[in-house]
Amino acid sequence: MAEEAEPALSSLLAGGSIHLTATATDREDAVRQTGRALLDAGAVDAGYIDAMLERERSVSTYVGEGIAIPHGTRAATDRVLRDAIVVLRFPEGVDWQGNDVRVCVGIAALGGGHIALLSRLARVLLEPEAASSLRAAATESQVYAILE
């Protein structure tokens, strides 16, 4: 039996979950905004935002190439309602413990799905060309194409 292909990452983007002109005062503000976008997308309950902040305080979600992937702690999986991705682009950048973050890709995954989703995102977003394209994305369709 042939193995099924994983759905495109873009299929996890809910309508209205791409914000290309966000601004944040600091890393915590950026994480809160990313969590709020997941909440607004109907992917998580409000408690997930606190779990995202807890994760960030214990381990930075900065992954390189100007990108951070905020997500909740393992204990917060019961706060996830459905798998989802949100993308917030910060054109002016956010200081992330000395790193310049231009894009936050927030994730929520049911059960133990965070690790697989993080791995898939990292394979895409740590490609310098894809990361550069995401940092420069000016339209939602460009973001969808990068995550296709």
C-alpha positions in Angstrom: 0.0 0.0 0.0 1.4 3.4 -1.0 2.1 5.9 1.7 -0.2 8.9 1.6 1.5 12.3 0.9 1.3 14.8 3.8 -1.1 17.6 3.0 0.6 20.9 2.1 1.4 23.2 5.0 -0.7 25.8 3.3 -3.8 23.7 3.9 -3.4 24.4 7.7 -3.7 28.2 7.1 -7.2 29.4 8.1 -8.7 32.4 6.4 -7.5 35.6 8.0 -4.5 33.9 9.6 -1.9 35.8 7.6 -0.8 39.2 8.9 1.8 40.9 6.8 2.3 44.2 8.5 2.4 43.4 12.2 4.4 45.4 14.8 5.4 44.2 18.2 7.1 46.0 21.1 9.1 42.9 22.1 9.2 39.1 21.8 6.5 38.5 24.4 4.2 40.9 22.5 4.9 39.0 19.2 4.2 35.7 20.9 0.9 37.0 22.3 -0.1 38.3 18.9 0.7 35.0 17.3 -1.4 33.2 20.0 -4.2 35.6 19.4 -4.2 34.8 15.7 -4.4 31.1 16.5 -7.3 31.8 18.9 -9.0 34.0 16.3 -8.6 31.2 13.7 -10.5 28.9 16.1 -7.5 26.5 16.5 -7.0 27.0 20.2 -8.6 28.2 23.4 -7.4 31.2 25.3 -5.2 29.2 27.7 -3.0 28.2 24.8 -1.5 31.7 24.6 -0.2 31.3 28.2 1.3 28.0 27.2 3.0 29.7 24.3 4.5 32.3 26.6 5.6 29.6 29.0 7.3 27.7 26.2 9.1 30.9 25.1 10.4 31.6 28.6 11.9 28.1 28.9 13.1 27.6 25.3 13.4 30.2 22.6 11.3 29.3 19.5 13.7 31.3 17.2 14.9 28.8 14.5 17.1 31.0 12.4 16.8 32.9 9.1 14.8 35.6 10.9 12.0 33.2 11.8 10.4 32.0 15.1 7.9 29.3 15.4 6.0 30.0 18.7 3.9 27.1 20.0 2.5 25.9 23.3 4.0 23.4 25.8 3.3 19.7 25.5 1.0 20.0 28.5 -1.2 22.4 26.5 -2.2 20.0 23.8 -5.6 19.7 25.4 -6.1 23.4 24.6 -5.8 22.8 20.8 -9.0 22.4 19.0 -7.6 21.7 15.5 -4.3 21.7 13.7 -3.4 25.2 12.3 -0.7 27.5 11.2 -0.7 31.3 11.4 1.8 33.7 9.8 2.7 37.1 11.2 5.3 39.2 9.4 7.0 42.0 11.3 8.6 44.2 8.7 10.4 46.3 11.3 11.7 43.2 13.1 11.4 42.0 16.7 14.4 41.6 19.1 14.3 37.9 20.0 17.1 37.6 22.5 19.5 39.4 20.2 18.1 37.8 17.0 16.2 39.9 14.5 12.9 38.1 13.9 10.8 39.2 10.9 8.3 36.3 10.7 6.5 34.3 13.4 4.8 31.1 12.3 2.5 30.1 15.1 1.5 26.4 15.3 -1.1 24.4 17.0 -1.3 20.6 16.7 -3.6 18.0 18.2 -2.0 15.3 20.3 1.7 14.8 19.7 1.6 16.5 16.3 3.7 19.5 17.2 7.0 17.7 16.6 6.0 16.5 13.1 4.7 19.9 12.3 7.8 21.7 13.6 10.0 19.4 11.5 8.0 20.0 8.3 8.1 23.7 8.9 11.8 23.7 9.6 12.5 21.8 6.4 10.8 24.6 4.4 11.6 27.7 6.4 15.3 27.1 7.0 15.9 27.0 3.2 17.5 30.4 2.8 15.5 31.1 -0.4 12.1 30.2 1.2 12.9 32.1 4.4 13.9 35.2 2.3 10.7 34.9 0.3 8.6 34.7 3.5 10.4 37.7 5.1 9.6 39.7 1.9 6.0 38.4 1.3 3.7 41.2 0.4 0.5 39.2 -0.3 -1.3 36.3 1.2 -1.0 34.3 -2.1 2.8 34.6 -1.8 2.7 33.1 1.7 0.4 30.2 0.5 2.8 29.5 -2.4 5.8 29.3 0.0 4.0 26.8 2.2 2.6 24.8 -0.7 
